[in-house]
Amino acid sequence: MANAAKPAGKPVLMRIGIGLFGIGMAAVLAVFVLFAAGLENLPVWLSAVAGVITPLGLLLGLIALVREARSAKTG
């Protein structure tokens, strides 16, 4: 019965991290494709998303992973 209250699957923080990382990687890919197509004046928001959201998603995913490992270790 104690396991019934625990949600199955990945923690919410991990899901958010994966989502942000995916959005950031799509932005990085868009920057590379647009630059390869010859566009030099890319929107600032696209560069900001590529440069900020990707590492933020990675950081949130790592934090969720460490928290999950510590909670499993303590019981």
CHARMM-style PDB file with segment names, atoms N, HN, CA, C and O in Angstrom:
ATOM      1  N   MET     1       0.803  -1.201   0.000  1.00  0.00      PROA
ATOM      2  CA  MET     1       0.000   0.000   0.000  1.00  0.00      PROA
ATOM      3  C   MET     1       0.848   1.268   0.000  1.00  0.00      PROA
ATOM      4  O   MET     1       0.416   2.297  -0.519  1.00  0.00      PROA
ATOM      5  N   ALA     2       2.049   1.209   0.575  1.00  0.00      PROA
ATOM      6  HN  ALA     2       2.400   0.373   0.997  1.00  0.00      PROA
ATOM      7  CA  ALA     2       2.889   2.398   0.642  1.00  0.00      PROA
ATOM      8  C   ALA     2       3.358   2.811  -0.745  1.00  0.00      PROA
ATOM      9  O   ALA     2       3.561   3.999  -0.997  1.00  0.00      PROA
ATOM     10  N   ASN     3       3.534   1.857  -1.644  1.00  0.00      PROA
ATOM     11  HN  ASN     3       3.369   0.892  -1.439  1.00  0.00      PROA
ATOM     12  CA  ASN     3       3.985   2.173  -2.995  1.00  0.00      PROA
ATOM     13  C   ASN     3       2.874   2.731  -3.873  1.00  0.00      PROA
ATOM     14  O   ASN     3       3.158   3.300  -4.927  1.00  0.00      PROA
ATOM     15  N   ALA     4       1.628   2.584  -3.470  1.00  0.00      PROA
ATOM     16  HN  ALA     4       1.397   2.122  -2.613  1.00  0.00      PROA
ATOM     17  CA  ALA     4       0.505   3.058  -4.278  1.00  0.00      PROA
ATOM     18  C   ALA     4       0.451   4.585  -4.343  1.00  0.00      PROA
ATOM     19  O   ALA     4      -0.036   5.142  -5.328  1.00  0.00      PROA
ATOM     20  N   ALA     5       0.943   5.266  -3.310  1.00  0.00      PROA
ATOM     21  HN  ALA     5       1.338   4.814  -2.511  1.00  0.00      PROA
ATOM     22  CA  ALA     5       0.902   6.730  -3.283  1.00  0.00      PROA
ATOM     23  C   ALA     5       2.027   7.344  -4.108  1.00  0.00      PROA
ATOM     24  O   ALA     5       1.953   8.519  -4.468  1.00  0.00      PROA
ATOM     25  N   LYS     6       3.062   6.575  -4.412  1.00  0.00      PROA
ATOM     26  HN  LYS     6       3.122   5.621  -4.119  1.00  0.00      PROA
ATOM     27  CA  LYS     6       4.199   7.093  -5.158  1.00  0.00      PROA
ATOM     28  C   LYS     6       3.884   7.096  -6.654  1.00  0.00      PROA
ATOM     29  O   LYS     6       3.483   6.064  -7.192  1.00  0.00      PROA
ATOM     30  N   PRO     7       4.058   8.243  -7.348  1.00  0.00      PROA
ATOM     31  CA  PRO     7       3.735   8.290  -8.779  1.00  0.00      PROA
ATOM     32  C   PRO     7       4.741   7.480  -9.596  1.00  0.00      PROA
ATOM     33  O   PRO     7       5.933   7.444  -9.288  1.00  0.00      PROA
ATOM     34  N   ALA     8       4.239   6.845 -10.625  1.00  0.00      PROA
ATOM     35  HN  ALA     8       3.271   6.875 -10.875  1.00  0.00      PROA
ATOM     36  CA  ALA     8       5.098   6.045 -11.493  1.00  0.00      PROA
ATOM     37  C   ALA     8       5.732   6.931 -12.557  1.00  0.00      PROA
ATOM     38  O   ALA     8       5.182   7.970 -12.920  1.00  0.00      PROA
ATOM     39  N   GLY     9       6.883   6.515 -13.048  1.00  0.00      PROA
ATOM     40  HN  GLY     9       7.329   5.670 -12.753  1.00  0.00      PROA
ATOM     41  CA  GLY     9       7.543   7.245 -14.118  1.00  0.00      PROA
ATOM     42  C   GLY     9       8.575   8.228 -13.610  1.00  0.00      PROA
ATOM     43  O   GLY     9       9.002   8.169 -12.458  1.00  0.00      PROA
ATOM     44  N   LYS    10       8.969   9.138 -14.498  1.00  0.00      PROA
ATOM     45  HN  LYS    10       8.622   9.185 -15.434  1.00  0.00      PROA
ATOM     46  CA  LYS    10       9.999  10.111 -14.172  1.00  0.00      PROA
ATOM     47  C   LYS    10       9.440  11.227 -13.294  1.00  0.00      PROA
ATOM     48  O   LYS    10       8.262  11.571 -13.397  1.00  0.00      PROA
ATOM     49  N   PRO    11      10.293  11.799 -12.423  1.00  0.00      PROA
ATOM     50  CA  PRO    11       9.849  12.945 -11.619  1.00  0.00      PROA
ATOM     51  C   PRO    11       9.525  14.151 -12.501  1.00  0.00      PROA
ATOM     52  O   PRO    11       9.989  14.247 -13.638  1.00  0.00      PROA
ATOM     53  N   VAL    12       8.738  15.050 -11.970  1.00  0.00      PROA
ATOM     54  HN  VAL    12       8.362  14.972 -11.047  1.00  0.00      PROA
ATOM     55  CA  VAL    12       8.306  16.229 -12.724  1.00  0.00      PROA
ATOM     56  C   VAL    12       9.505  17.088 -13.124  1.00  0.00      PROA
ATOM     57  O   VAL    12       9.548  17.615 -14.236  1.00  0.00      PROA
ATOM     58  N   LEU    13      10.478  17.231 -12.221  1.00  0.00      PROA
ATOM     59  HN  LEU    13      10.443  16.803 -11.318  1.00  0.00      PROA
ATOM     60  CA  LEU    13      11.650  18.045 -12.524  1.00  0.00      PROA
ATOM     61  C   LEU    13      12.434  17.462 -13.693  1.00  0.00      PROA
ATOM     62  O   LEU    13      12.974  18.202 -14.516  1.00  0.00      PROA
ATOM     63  N   MET    14      12.495  16.138 -13.765  1.00  0.00      PROA
ATOM     64  HN  MET    14      12.057  15.537 -13.097  1.00  0.00      PROA
ATOM     65  CA  MET    14      13.186  15.483 -14.876  1.00  0.00      PROA
ATOM     66  C   MET    14      12.439  15.720 -16.189  1.00  0.00      PROA
ATOM     67  O   MET    14      13.064  15.961 -17.222  1.00  0.00      PROA
ATOM     68  N   ARG    15      11.123  15.653 -16.156  1.00  0.00      PROA
ATOM     69  HN  ARG    15      10.615  15.456 -15.317  1.00  0.00      PROA
ATOM     70  CA  ARG    15      10.328  15.898 -17.367  1.00  0.00      PROA
ATOM     71  C   ARG    15      10.500  17.326 -17.865  1.00  0.00      PROA
ATOM     72  O   ARG    15      10.616  17.562 -19.068  1.00  0.00      PROA
ATOM     73  N   ILE    16      10.516  18.279 -16.935  1.00  0.00      PROA
ATOM     74  HN  ILE    16      10.421  18.087 -15.958  1.00  0.00      PROA
ATOM     75  CA  ILE    16      10.720  19.679 -17.305  1.00  0.00      PROA
ATOM     76  C   ILE    16      12.108  19.857 -17.917  1.00  0.00      PROA
ATOM     77  O   ILE    16      12.262  20.538 -18.931  1.00  0.00      PROA
ATOM     78  N   GLY    17      13.114  19.245 -17.299  1.00  0.00      PROA
ATOM     79  HN  GLY    17      12.989  18.692 -16.475  1.00  0.00      PROA
ATOM     80  CA  GLY    17      14.480  19.339 -17.809  1.00  0.00      PROA
ATOM     81  C   GLY    17      14.616  18.758 -19.205  1.00  0.00      PROA
ATOM     82  O   GLY    17      15.273  19.343 -20.067  1.00  0.00      PROA
ATOM     83  N   ILE    18      13.995  17.604 -19.428  1.00  0.00      PROA
ATOM     84  HN  ILE    18      13.462  17.129 -18.728  1.00  0.00      PROA
ATOM     85  CA  ILE    18      14.043  16.979 -20.753  1.00  0.00      PROA
ATOM     86  C   ILE    18      13.351  17.864 -21.790  1.00  0.00      PROA
ATOM     87  O   ILE    18      13.843  18.026 -22.907  1.00  0.00      PROA
ATOM     88  N   GLY    19      12.212  18.430 -21.411  1.00  0.00      PROA
ATOM     89  HN  GLY    19      11.813  18.298 -20.504  1.00  0.00      PROA
ATOM     90  CA  GLY    19      11.492  19.309 -22.330  1.00  0.00      PROA
ATOM     91  C   GLY    19      12.286  20.556 -22.686  1.00  0.00      PROA
ATOM     92  O   GLY    19      12.367  20.932 -23.855  1.00  0.00      PROA
ATOM     93  N   LEU    20      12.870  21.197 -21.682  1.00  0.00      PROA
ATOM     94  HN  LEU    20      12.804  20.892 -20.732  1.00  0.00      PROA
ATOM     95  CA  LEU    20      13.659  22.401 -21.934  1.00  0.00      PROA
ATOM     96  C   LEU    20      14.893  22.082 -22.769  1.00  0.00      PROA
ATOM     97  O   LEU    20      15.255  22.840 -23.668  1.00  0.00      PROA
ATOM     98  N   PHE    21      15.534  20.959 -22.468  1.00  0.00      PROA
ATOM     99  HN  PHE    21      15.239  20.343 -21.738  1.00  0.00      PROA
ATOM    100  CA  PHE    21      16.711  20.572 -23.243  1.00  0.00      PROA
ATOM    101  C   PHE    21      16.330  20.314 -24.702  1.00  0.00      PROA
ATOM    102  O   PHE    21      17.061  20.708 -25.611  1.00  0.00      PROA
ATOM    103  N   GLY    22      15.209  19.667 -24.928  1.00  0.00      PROA
ATOM    104  HN  GLY    22      14.615  19.347 -24.189  1.00  0.00      PROA
ATOM    105  CA  GLY    22      14.759  19.411 -26.293  1.00  0.00      PROA
ATOM    106  C   GLY    22      14.452  20.691 -27.053  1.00  0.00      PROA
ATOM    107  O   GLY    22      14.811  20.826 -28.223  1.00  0.00      PROA
ATOM    108  N   ILE    23      13.791  21.627 -26.390  1.00  0.00      PROA
ATOM    109  HN  ILE    23      13.499  21.517 -25.440  1.00  0.00      PROA
ATOM    110  CA  ILE    23      13.495  22.921 -27.019  1.00  0.00      PROA
ATOM    111  C   ILE    23      14.790  23.663 -27.332  1.00  0.00      PROA
ATOM    112  O   ILE    23      14.931  24.254 -28.403  1.00  0.00      PROA
ATOM    113  N   GLY    24      15.723  23.629 -26.402  1.00  0.00      PROA
ATOM    114  HN  GLY    24      15.608  23.149 -25.532  1.00  0.00      PROA
ATOM    115  CA  GLY    24      17.010  24.290 -26.624  1.00  0.00      PROA
ATOM    116  C   GLY    24      17.800  23.675 -27.763  1.00  0.00      PROA
ATOM    117  O   GLY    24      18.418  24.390 -28.551  1.00  0.00      PROA
ATOM    118  N   MET    25      17.783  22.337 -27.855  1.00  0.00      PROA
ATOM    119  HN  MET    25      17.281  21.756 -27.214  1.00  0.00      PROA
ATOM    120  CA  MET    25      18.508  21.684 -28.947  1.00  0.00      PROA
ATOM    121  C   MET    25      17.860  21.992 -30.296  1.00  0.00      PROA
ATOM    122  O   MET    25      18.555  22.124 -31.304  1.00  0.00      PROA
ATOM    123  N   ALA    26      16.540  22.105 -30.317  1.00  0.00      PROA
ATOM    124  HN  ALA    26      15.976  21.998 -29.499  1.00  0.00      PROA
ATOM    125  CA  ALA    26      15.863  22.502 -31.556  1.00  0.00      PROA
ATOM    126  C   ALA    26      16.273  23.921 -31.948  1.00  0.00      PROA
ATOM    127  O   ALA    26      16.446  24.208 -33.132  1.00  0.00      PROA
ATOM    128  N   ALA    27      16.427  24.803 -30.970  1.00  0.00      PROA
ATOM    129  HN  ALA    27      16.287  24.569 -30.008  1.00  0.00      PROA
ATOM    130  CA  ALA    27      16.862  26.170 -31.252  1.00  0.00      PROA
ATOM    131  C   ALA    27      18.304  26.185 -31.755  1.00  0.00      PROA
ATOM    132  O   ALA    27      18.630  26.939 -32.672  1.00  0.00      PROA
ATOM    133  N   VAL    28      19.170  25.361 -31.167  1.00  0.00      PROA
ATOM    134  HN  VAL    28      18.905  24.748 -30.423  1.00  0.00      PROA
ATOM    135  CA  VAL    28      20.559  25.271 -31.635  1.00  0.00      PROA
ATOM    136  C   VAL    28      20.591  24.788 -33.077  1.00  0.00      PROA
ATOM    137  O   VAL    28      21.327  25.329 -33.902  1.00  0.00      PROA
ATOM    138  N   LEU    29      19.798  23.777 -33.377  1.00  0.00      PROA
ATOM    139  HN  LEU    29      19.200  23.338 -32.707  1.00  0.00      PROA
ATOM    140  CA  LEU    29      19.733  23.260 -34.744  1.00  0.00      PROA
ATOM    141  C   LEU    29      19.220  24.340 -35.704  1.00  0.00      PROA
ATOM    142  O   LEU    29      19.729  24.480 -36.816  1.00  0.00      PROA
ATOM    143  N   ALA    30      18.221  25.091 -35.273  1.00  0.00      PROA
ATOM    144  HN  ALA    30      17.807  24.976 -34.370  1.00  0.00      PROA
ATOM    145  CA  ALA    30      17.680  26.164 -36.117  1.00  0.00      PROA
ATOM    146  C   ALA    30      18.734  27.236 -36.382  1.00  0.00      PROA
ATOM    147  O   ALA    30      18.830  27.751 -37.496  1.00  0.00      PROA
ATOM    148  N   VAL    31      19.523  27.573 -35.364  1.00  0.00      PROA
ATOM    149  HN  VAL    31      19.445  27.155 -34.459  1.00  0.00      PROA
ATOM    150  CA  VAL    31      20.579  28.572 -35.540  1.00  0.00      PROA
ATOM    151  C   VAL    31      21.596  28.083 -36.566  1.00  0.00      PROA
ATOM    152  O   VAL    31      22.003  28.837 -37.449  1.00  0.00      PROA
ATOM    153  N   PHE    32      22.007  26.818 -36.449  1.00  0.00      PROA
ATOM    154  HN  PHE    32      21.677  26.205 -35.732  1.00  0.00      PROA
ATOM    155  CA  PHE    32      22.985  26.286 -37.398  1.00  0.00      PROA
ATOM    156  C   PHE    32      22.433  26.240 -38.821  1.00  0.00      PROA
ATOM    157  O   PHE    32      23.129  26.594 -39.773  1.00  0.00      PROA
ATOM    158  N   VAL    33      21.192  25.806 -38.961  1.00  0.00      PROA
ATOM    159  HN  VAL    33      20.627  25.518 -38.188  1.00  0.00      PROA
ATOM    160  CA  VAL    33      20.591  25.712 -40.297  1.00  0.00      PROA
ATOM    161  C   VAL    33      20.442  27.106 -40.913  1.00  0.00      PROA
ATOM    162  O   VAL    33      20.763  27.305 -42.084  1.00  0.00      PROA
ATOM    163  N   LEU    34      19.964  28.053 -40.137  1.00  0.00      PROA
ATOM    164  HN  LEU    34      19.704  27.891 -39.185  1.00  0.00      PROA
ATOM    165  CA  LEU    34      19.792  29.406 -40.663  1.00  0.00      PROA
ATOM    166  C   LEU    34      21.127  30.050 -41.017  1.00  0.00      PROA
ATOM    167  O   LEU    34      21.237  30.757 -42.019  1.00  0.00      PROA
ATOM    168  N   PHE    35      22.143  29.801 -40.189  1.00  0.00      PROA
ATOM    169  HN  PHE    35      22.053  29.226 -39.375  1.00  0.00      PROA
ATOM    170  CA  PHE    35      23.458  30.355 -40.487  1.00  0.00      PROA
ATOM    171  C   PHE    35      24.054  29.697 -41.734  1.00  0.00      PROA
ATOM    172  O   PHE    35      24.691  30.369 -42.545  1.00  0.00      PROA
ATOM    173  N   ALA    36      23.849  28.391 -41.887  1.00  0.00      PROA
ATOM    174  HN  ALA    36      23.331  27.846 -41.228  1.00  0.00      PROA
ATOM    175  CA  ALA    36      24.352  27.692 -43.073  1.00  0.00      PROA
ATOM    176  C   ALA    36      23.614  28.145 -44.330  1.00  0.00      PROA
ATOM    177  O   ALA    36      24.164  28.093 -45.430  1.00  0.00      PROA
ATOM    178  N   ALA    37      22.372  28.586 -44.166  1.00  0.00      PROA
ATOM    179  HN  ALA    37      21.925  28.627 -43.272  1.00  0.00      PROA
ATOM    180  CA  ALA    37      21.601  29.073 -45.302  1.00  0.00      PROA
ATOM    181  C   ALA    37      22.019  30.475 -45.728  1.00  0.00      PROA
ATOM    182  O   ALA    37      21.539  30.978 -46.744  1.00  0.00      PROA
ATOM    183  N   GLY    38      22.898  31.106 -44.973  1.00  0.00      PROA
ATOM    184  HN  GLY    38      23.288  30.697 -44.148  1.00  0.00      PROA
ATOM    185  CA  GLY    38      23.410  32.411 -45.366  1.00  0.00      PROA
ATOM    186  C   GLY    38      22.847  33.579 -44.580  1.00  0.00      PROA
ATOM    187  O   GLY    38      23.220  34.724 -44.832  1.00  0.00      PROA
ATOM    188  N   LEU    39      21.961  33.319 -43.638  1.00  0.00      PROA
ATOM    189  HN  LEU    39      21.658  32.388 -43.433  1.00  0.00      PROA
ATOM    190  CA  LEU    39      21.417  34.402 -42.816  1.00  0.00      PROA
ATOM    191  C   LEU    39      22.403  34.734 -41.694  1.00  0.00      PROA
ATOM    192  O   LEU    39      22.829  33.856 -40.943  1.00  0.00      PROA
ATOM    193  N   GLU    40      22.752  36.006 -41.598  1.00  0.00      PROA
ATOM    194  HN  GLU    40      22.406  36.719 -42.208  1.00  0.00      PROA
ATOM    195  CA  GLU    40      23.714  36.415 -40.582  1.00  0.00      PROA
ATOM    196  C   GLU    40      23.056  37.146 -39.423  1.00  0.00      PROA
ATOM    197  O   GLU    40      23.532  37.048 -38.292  1.00  0.00      PROA
ATOM    198  N   ASN    41      21.985  37.867 -39.671  1.00  0.00      PROA
ATOM    199  HN  ASN    41      21.598  37.946 -40.590  1.00  0.00      PROA
ATOM    200  CA  ASN    41      21.315  38.625 -38.616  1.00  0.00      PROA
ATOM    201  C   ASN    41      20.158  37.801 -38.053  1.00  0.00      PROA
ATOM    202  O   ASN    41      18.997  38.022 -38.394  1.00  0.00      PROA
ATOM    203  N   LEU    42      20.496  36.856 -37.191  1.00  0.00      PROA
ATOM    204  HN  LEU    42      21.439  36.677 -36.913  1.00  0.00      PROA
ATOM    205  CA  LEU    42      19.476  36.009 -36.584  1.00  0.00      PROA
ATOM    206  C   LEU    42      18.811  36.745 -35.423  1.00  0.00      PROA
ATOM    207  O   LEU    42      19.422  37.624 -34.816  1.00  0.00      PROA
ATOM    208  N   PRO    43      17.581  36.396 -35.114  1.00  0.00      PROA
ATOM    209  CA  PRO    43      16.899  37.049 -33.991  1.00  0.00      PROA
ATOM    210  C   PRO    43      17.622  36.779 -32.667  1.00  0.00      PROA
ATOM    211  O   PRO    43      18.143  35.689 -32.431  1.00  0.00      PROA
ATOM    212  N   VAL    44      17.635  37.783 -31.833  1.00  0.00      PROA
ATOM    213  HN  VAL    44      17.212  38.668 -32.025  1.00  0.00      PROA
ATOM    214  CA  VAL    44      18.313  37.656 -30.550  1.00  0.00      PROA
ATOM    215  C   VAL    44      17.624  36.612 -29.677  1.00  0.00      PROA
ATOM    216  O   VAL    44      18.288  35.877 -28.946  1.00  0.00      PROA
ATOM    217  N   TRP    45      16.292  36.544 -29.750  1.00  0.00      PROA
ATOM    218  HN  TRP    45      15.753  37.141 -30.344  1.00  0.00      PROA
ATOM    219  CA  TRP    45      15.571  35.592 -28.904  1.00  0.00      PROA
ATOM    220  C   TRP    45      15.940  34.159 -29.258  1.00  0.00      PROA
ATOM    221  O   TRP    45      15.957  33.296 -28.381  1.00  0.00      PROA
ATOM    222  N   LEU    46      16.237  33.890 -30.531  1.00  0.00      PROA
ATOM    223  HN  LEU    46      16.223  34.591 -31.244  1.00  0.00      PROA
ATOM    224  CA  LEU    46      16.607  32.542 -30.940  1.00  0.00      PROA
ATOM    225  C   LEU    46      17.978  32.169 -30.384  1.00  0.00      PROA
ATOM    226  O   LEU    46      18.180  31.047 -29.919  1.00  0.00      PROA
ATOM    227  N   SER    47      18.896  33.089 -30.433  1.00  0.00      PROA
ATOM    228  HN  SER    47      18.732  34.000 -30.812  1.00  0.00      PROA
ATOM    229  CA  SER    47      20.218  32.842 -29.863  1.00  0.00      PROA
ATOM    230  C   SER    47      20.147  32.700 -28.347  1.00  0.00      PROA
ATOM    231  O   SER    47      20.867  31.892 -27.761  1.00  0.00      PROA
ATOM    232  N   ALA    48      19.280  33.484 -27.716  1.00  0.00      PROA
ATOM    233  HN  ALA    48      18.695  34.140 -28.192  1.00  0.00      PROA
ATOM    234  CA  ALA    48      19.127  33.397 -26.260  1.00  0.00      PROA
ATOM    235  C   ALA    48      18.527  32.051 -25.854  1.00  0.00      PROA
ATOM    236  O   ALA    48      18.968  31.439 -24.881  1.00  0.00      PROA
ATOM    237  N   VAL    49      17.530  31.596 -26.595  1.00  0.00      PROA
ATOM    238  HN  VAL    49      17.172  32.094 -27.386  1.00  0.00      PROA
ATOM    239  CA  VAL    49      16.926  30.289 -26.301  1.00  0.00      PROA
ATOM    240  C   VAL    49      17.964  29.193 -26.473  1.00  0.00      PROA
ATOM    241  O   VAL    49      18.057  28.286 -25.646  1.00  0.00      PROA
ATOM    242  N   ALA    50      18.749  29.273 -27.547  1.00  0.00      PROA
ATOM    243  HN  ALA    50      18.674  30.010 -28.219  1.00  0.00      PROA
ATOM    244  CA  ALA    50      19.763  28.258 -27.804  1.00  0.00      PROA
ATOM    245  C   ALA    50      20.855  28.263 -26.734  1.00  0.00      PROA
ATOM    246  O   ALA    50      21.382  27.212 -26.372  1.00  0.00      PROA
ATOM    247  N   GLY    51      21.187  29.441 -26.237  1.00  0.00      PROA
ATOM    248  HN  GLY    51      20.759  30.296 -26.531  1.00  0.00      PROA
ATOM    249  CA  GLY    51      22.283  29.552 -25.276  1.00  0.00      PROA
ATOM    250  C   GLY    51      21.890  29.395 -23.827  1.00  0.00      PROA
ATOM    251  O   GLY    51      22.738  29.081 -22.993  1.00  0.00      PROA
ATOM    252  N   VAL    52      20.619  29.606 -23.501  1.00  0.00      PROA
ATOM    253  HN  VAL    52      19.929  29.861 -24.179  1.00  0.00      PROA
ATOM    254  CA  VAL    52      20.195  29.573 -22.097  1.00  0.00      PROA
ATOM    255  C   VAL    52      19.337  28.351 -21.781  1.00  0.00      PROA
ATOM    256  O   VAL    52      19.550  27.688 -20.766  1.00  0.00      PROA
ATOM    257  N   ILE    53      18.383  28.056 -22.634  1.00  0.00      PROA
ATOM    258  HN  ILE    53      18.211  28.595 -23.459  1.00  0.00      PROA
ATOM    259  CA  ILE    53      17.431  26.991 -22.342  1.00  0.00      PROA
ATOM    260  C   ILE    53      18.108  25.613 -22.356  1.00  0.00      PROA
ATOM    261  O   ILE    53      17.780  24.757 -21.533  1.00  0.00      PROA
ATOM    262  N   THR    54      19.039  25.396 -23.275  1.00  0.00      PROA
ATOM    263  HN  THR    54      19.305  26.091 -23.943  1.00  0.00      PROA
ATOM    264  CA  THR    54      19.695  24.088 -23.378  1.00  0.00      PROA
ATOM    265  C   THR    54      20.460  23.734 -22.104  1.00  0.00      PROA
ATOM    266  O   THR    54      20.218  22.664 -21.544  1.00  0.00      PROA
ATOM    267  N   PRO    55      21.366  24.576 -21.621  1.00  0.00      PROA
ATOM    268  CA  PRO    55      22.059  24.212 -20.378  1.00  0.00      PROA
ATOM    269  C   PRO    55      21.138  24.209 -19.161  1.00  0.00      PROA
ATOM    270  O   PRO    55      21.370  23.456 -18.215  1.00  0.00      PROA
ATOM    271  N   LEU    56      20.102  25.037 -19.172  1.00  0.00      PROA
ATOM    272  HN  LEU    56      19.913  25.648 -19.940  1.00  0.00      PROA
ATOM    273  CA  LEU    56      19.150  25.034 -18.060  1.00  0.00      PROA
ATOM    274  C   LEU    56      18.420  23.696 -17.985  1.00  0.00      PROA
ATOM    275  O   LEU    56      18.240  23.147 -16.898  1.00  0.00      PROA
ATOM    276  N   GLY    57      18.003  23.175 -19.122  1.00  0.00      PROA
ATOM    277  HN  GLY    57      18.149  23.621 -20.005  1.00  0.00      PROA
ATOM    278  CA  GLY    57      17.356  21.872 -19.154  1.00  0.00      PROA
ATOM    279  C   GLY    57      18.290  20.769 -18.700  1.00  0.00      PROA
ATOM    280  O   GLY    57      17.879  19.864 -17.974  1.00  0.00      PROA
ATOM    281  N   LEU    58      19.544  20.836 -19.120  1.00  0.00      PROA
ATOM    282  HN  LEU    58      19.878  21.571 -19.709  1.00  0.00      PROA
ATOM    283  CA  LEU    58      20.534  19.849 -18.692  1.00  0.00      PROA
ATOM    284  C   LEU    58      20.746  19.924 -17.183  1.00  0.00      PROA
ATOM    285  O   LEU    58      20.823  18.894 -16.514  1.00  0.00      PROA
ATOM    286  N   LEU    59      20.840  21.127 -16.653  1.00  0.00      PROA
ATOM    287  HN  LEU    59      20.778  21.964 -17.197  1.00  0.00      PROA
ATOM    288  CA  LEU    59      21.032  21.299 -15.214  1.00  0.00      PROA
ATOM    289  C   LEU    59      19.844  20.765 -14.420  1.00  0.00      PROA
ATOM    290  O   LEU    59      20.035  20.080 -13.415  1.00  0.00      PROA
ATOM    291  N   LEU    60      18.631  21.065 -14.851  1.00  0.00      PROA
ATOM    292  HN  LEU    60      18.476  21.621 -15.667  1.00  0.00      PROA
ATOM    293  CA  LEU    60      17.449  20.554 -14.156  1.00  0.00      PROA
ATOM    294  C   LEU    60      17.389  19.031 -14.203  1.00  0.00      PROA
ATOM    295  O   LEU    60      17.014  18.392 -13.220  1.00  0.00      PROA
ATOM    296  N   GLY    61      17.756  18.451 -15.340  1.00  0.00      PROA
ATOM    297  HN  GLY    61      18.060  18.971 -16.138  1.00  0.00      PROA
ATOM    298  CA  GLY    61      17.783  17.000 -15.450  1.00  0.00      PROA
ATOM    299  C   GLY    61      18.806  16.375 -14.513  1.00  0.00      PROA
ATOM    300  O   GLY    61      18.534  15.348 -13.892  1.00  0.00      PROA
ATOM    301  N   LEU    62      19.973  16.985 -14.409  1.00  0.00      PROA
ATOM    302  HN  LEU    62      20.194  17.819 -14.914  1.00  0.00      PROA
ATOM    303  CA  LEU    62      21.000  16.465 -13.504  1.00  0.00      PROA
ATOM    304  C   LEU    62      20.593  16.607 -12.048  1.00  0.00      PROA
ATOM    305  O   LEU    62      20.845  15.711 -11.242  1.00  0.00      PROA
ATOM    306  N   ILE    63      19.964  17.727 -11.702  1.00  0.00      PROA
ATOM    307  HN  ILE    63      19.759  18.455 -12.356  1.00  0.00      PROA
ATOM    308  CA  ILE    63      19.488  17.917 -10.331  1.00  0.00      PROA
ATOM    309  C   ILE    63      18.439  16.866  -9.992  1.00  0.00      PROA
ATOM    310  O   ILE    63      18.464  16.295  -8.902  1.00  0.00      PROA
ATOM    311  N   ALA    64      17.525  16.607 -10.912  1.00  0.00      PROA
ATOM    312  HN  ALA    64      17.505  17.071 -11.797  1.00  0.00      PROA
ATOM    313  CA  ALA    64      16.499  15.584 -10.678  1.00  0.00      PROA
ATOM    314  C   ALA    64      17.131  14.211 -10.527  1.00  0.00      PROA
ATOM    315  O   ALA    64      16.692  13.415  -9.697  1.00  0.00      PROA
ATOM    316  N   LEU    65      18.152  13.928 -11.315  1.00  0.00      PROA
ATOM    317  HN  LEU    65      18.508  14.575 -11.989  1.00  0.00      PROA
ATOM    318  CA  LEU    65      18.830  12.640 -11.236  1.00  0.00      PROA
ATOM    319  C   LEU    65      19.522  12.455  -9.897  1.00  0.00      PROA
ATOM    320  O   LEU    65      19.447  11.379  -9.303  1.00  0.00      PROA
ATOM    321  N   VAL    66      20.194  13.492  -9.417  1.00  0.00      PROA
ATOM    322  HN  VAL    66      20.255  14.366  -9.900  1.00  0.00      PROA
ATOM    323  CA  VAL    66      20.876  13.417  -8.120  1.00  0.00      PROA
ATOM    324  C   VAL    66      19.863  13.280  -6.988  1.00  0.00      PROA
ATOM    325  O   VAL    66      20.070  12.498  -6.059  1.00  0.00      PROA
ATOM    326  N   ARG    67      18.774  14.034  -7.062  1.00  0.00      PROA
ATOM    327  HN  ARG    67      18.606  14.668  -7.816  1.00  0.00      PROA
ATOM    328  CA  ARG    67      17.745  13.936  -6.009  1.00  0.00      PROA
ATOM    329  C   ARG    67      17.113  12.554  -5.976  1.00  0.00      PROA
ATOM    330  O   ARG    67      16.842  12.018  -4.901  1.00  0.00      PROA
ATOM    331  N   GLU    68      16.878  11.979  -7.144  1.00  0.00      PROA
ATOM    332  HN  GLU    68      17.098  12.414  -8.017  1.00  0.00      PROA
ATOM    333  CA  GLU    68      16.287  10.648  -7.212  1.00  0.00      PROA
ATOM    334  C   GLU    68      17.247   9.597  -6.661  1.00  0.00      PROA
ATOM    335  O   GLU    68      16.825   8.672  -5.967  1.00  0.00      PROA
ATOM    336  N   ALA    69      18.534   9.737  -6.968  1.00  0.00      PROA
ATOM    337  HN  ALA    69      18.877  10.489  -7.532  1.00  0.00      PROA
ATOM    338  CA  ALA    69      19.527   8.788  -6.467  1.00  0.00      PROA
ATOM    339  C   ALA    69      19.669   8.895  -4.950  1.00  0.00      PROA
ATOM    340  O   ALA    69      19.808   7.881  -4.266  1.00  0.00      PROA
ATOM    341  N   ARG    70      19.635  10.108  -4.431  1.00  0.00      PROA
ATOM    342  HN  ARG    70      19.521  10.931  -4.987  1.00  0.00      PROA
ATOM    343  CA  ARG    70      19.748  10.282  -2.974  1.00  0.00      PROA
ATOM    344  C   ARG    70      18.520   9.736  -2.254  1.00  0.00      PROA
ATOM    345  O   ARG    70      18.645   9.132  -1.189  1.00  0.00      PROA
ATOM    346  N   SER    71      17.347   9.941  -2.821  1.00  0.00      PROA
ATOM    347  HN  SER    71      17.245  10.432  -3.687  1.00  0.00      PROA
ATOM    348  CA  SER    71      16.138   9.426  -2.165  1.00  0.00      PROA
ATOM    349  C   SER    71      16.085   7.905  -2.215  1.00  0.00      PROA
ATOM    350  O   SER    71      15.584   7.272  -1.286  1.00  0.00      PROA
ATOM    351  N   ALA    72      16.597   7.315  -3.290  1.00  0.00      PROA
ATOM    352  HN  ALA    72      17.003   7.829  -4.044  1.00  0.00      PROA
ATOM    353  CA  ALA    72      16.637   5.857  -3.380  1.00  0.00      PROA
ATOM    354  C   ALA    72      17.674   5.285  -2.425  1.00  0.00      PROA
ATOM    355  O   ALA    72      17.510   4.181  -1.906  1.00  0.00      PROA
ATOM    356  N   LYS    73      18.736   6.038  -2.197  1.00  0.00      PROA
ATOM    357  HN  LYS    73      18.870   6.935  -2.618  1.00  0.00      PROA
ATOM    358  CA  LYS    73      19.808   5.581  -1.309  1.00  0.00      PROA
ATOM    359  C   LYS    73      19.369   5.589   0.153  1.00  0.00      PROA
ATOM    360  O   LYS    73      19.726   4.698   0.923  1.00  0.00      PROA
ATOM    361  N   THR    74      18.584   6.613   0.529  1.00  0.00      PROA
ATOM    362  HN  THR    74      18.293   7.336  -0.097  1.00  0.00      PROA
ATOM    363  CA  THR    74      18.142   6.734   1.919  1.00  0.00      PROA
ATOM    364  C   THR    74      16.940   5.840   2.217  1.00  0.00      PROA
ATOM    365  O   THR    74      16.628   5.582   3.379  1.00  0.00      PROA
ATOM    366  N   GLY    75      16.293   5.389   1.207  1.00  0.00      PROA
ATOM    367  HN  GLY    75      16.546   5.599   0.263  1.00  0.00      PROA
ATOM    368  CA  GLY    75      15.189   4.460   1.464  1.00  0.00      PROA
ATOM    369  C   GLY    75      13.933   5.016   1.027  1.00  0.00      PROA
ATOM    370  OT1 GLY    75      12.892   4.374   1.163  1.00  0.00      PROA
TER     371      GLY     75
END
